[in-house]
């Protein structure tokens, strides 16, 4: 299943790979210049939600199913719900989930603004592009809208 834009992932139920409900998506993080979401935070109603990458994730009619067990996710990184993630924070999340990246710029670098400017969702946030990770590395959850294709 795919959605037309990342904003449509907001409030979708998140489940672990072993089927446990983890809450609803609160924030979608998209690497600057990308189409596919890189990370999501959940549960939406928590001040410091968990954050997980979407490698191996699948969007079903009922939920966004992560590629990780509930035990791994609930022991994993959490962020401030209002935070704009930095290069260092993203690298730490990716490393926790087994996807280490080499960073060649300041760990405090952040991107300001929303990721899906076509819909201007405050909870769809752009994050710095990470080396070695592009749209082809992520599941095709978001369908590119023709008006946004180059």
N, C-alpha and C positions, 0 to 999 in steps of 0.2 A: 504494500500500500504506500502511496505517496501523497503529499499535500502540496498545494500550489505555492505556499510561501512559509517561511519558518515561523511566522506569527501564529499559524494554525496549530503549532505544537503546544502553545501555552495552554495550561490547564488539562492537558491530556494525562491520563493516569500512567505512572511509571511502574513497571514490574521488573523484578530481577530475572536473571536467566532461569532460576529455579522456581519462578512463578509467584514469588511473594510481592504483594503490593507495597510500594515505597512512597506513595503520595502522588501529587500532581506536579507537572512541570511548572516551575515558577519563572525561570529565566532560560533563554536559549542563547548560546554564545556561538557566533559565526566568525571565523578568521577573516580579517579584512580582505575584501576582494573575492571572497569565496561565495558559493551558493549553498553548499551542504553545511549543516550545523556541526560544530566540533564537539561542544559540550552542552549539557543541560544541568540545571540545578533543581532540586526537589527535596522535600515537599515544599510546595509554594507557601504554606502558612508558617514556616519556620524562620526565625531570625538568622540562623546560620545553617542554611540548607546544605545537603551533600551536593557534590558536583562530580559528574562522571562523563567521560568521553563516549562518543557514539560508535566507536569501532565495534563491529559485530552486532550492533543494535538492529532491531526490526520493528517497523511500525505496523501494527495489526489494526483491525477495525476497533478493537477495544482498548489498546494500550500501546505505549512505547516500551518494548521489551529490550532491556539492556543485555549486553553480552557478558555480564558478571553476576556472581552469586550475591544474594542478599547479605550474607556474612561479610563478603569483601567490601560491598558498597557501604554498609553501615559502619564499618571500621575505617572507612576512607576519609579523604579530605572533605572539609566543609568550608564554606566561605560566608562572608557577610552578605546578606541578601541584596544590599544596595551597592556592592563593590563592583568596580570596573577592574577586571582581572589584568594583572601584569604578565609580562613574559615569564618571569620567575614563578609566579603562581601557576600558570598554565603548564610550564615545564614540570613542576612538582606533581601536579595532578596526573599528567601523562606518564611520568616515571612510576608513580604509585600503581597505575594500571598496566605497567609493563611496556610502555612505549616511550623510552628515553629519547630525547632530542638534544642535538648540539645547539647551544645558543651562542650567537656571536654578537649580541648587542646588550645594552643595559637590562638587567633583570627587572628594573622598575618601569620599563617602557610600557605604556598603555595606549589604547586607542579610545578617543572620545567620540561619542555619538552612538546612534543605533545602527544595527546591522541591516535591518530590512527597511531602508528609508522609504520604499514605496508604500509601506503601510504605517510607518512611524510608530511602531510598538516600542514603548520604553523598556520592555522586558525582553526585547531581542537586541542583544548588544554585540557590537563589533569588538573583537579581541585581536591582538597582534598576530599576524601570520607566523606560523611556526615552520622552521626549516624541515624539509623532508615530509611534510604532510600537506596534501592537497585534496581537492574534491574527489579524485579517483580513489583515495584511501578510505573514504567514508561511505556508508551505505547511502544509496540514492533515495533519501527520504523526501527531499524537496524537488519538485519539478520546476525547472527554470521557466519563468513566465516569458513569453515572446518579447514583451516590451522591455525586458531587462537583458536580453541576449545581445551580444556585441555584433 
